[in-house]
Amino acid sequence: MIVKIVNKSRYPLPQYATDLSAGMDLKANIEEPIVLGSLDRAMVPTGLFIELPAGYEAQVRPRSGLAAKHGVTVTNAPGTIDADYRGEVCVLLVNLGKEPFTINPGERIAQMVVASHERVEWESVDVLGDTTRGAGGFGSTGVK
C-alpha cells in the first residue's frame, strides 16, 4: 500500500526494522533534549505529515524497550491518526518511572502501525444474543 508522506524532519522516513515488523519507529524531531521527570508528559513532534487512504488509521504505540527499561510510554496508547487528519504526527509521552528520562533529538520514541478498520451501522435491539461469558467483565475468565 502506498501512503503519501511529507517529511519535515531531519531524519529518514520511518521504516520497518525487520521483514515481519508490524510497526515503524517514530523519531523525536526536536532541537534540544527534553527531560521528562517522573509523571511528566510531553507532546513530541516527529516532523511527519501523512495522508492515509479511507478505511485506514495509523496507531501510535509505545516502544516496548522504553516502557520496560524506563517506564516511558504513550499516554493515549494507542494514539489514533485518522485518514482525514493532515497535521503533524506527534507523540504524547509520559514518564511513569521514578527517574527523569531524557528524550534526545532523533531518538526513537514510539512506533506507528497502519491498520485497516471498519465503519459500523448500529442496529438497535432490545436483547443481545447469549454467550458463555455473558456479561462477565474484567477478570471474569480467570487468570489461568
Helices and strands as residue ranges (DSSP letters): E 4-7, E 24-27, E 34-36, E 41-51, E 56-61, H 64-70, E 72-74, E 79-81, E 88-95, E 101-103, E 108-116
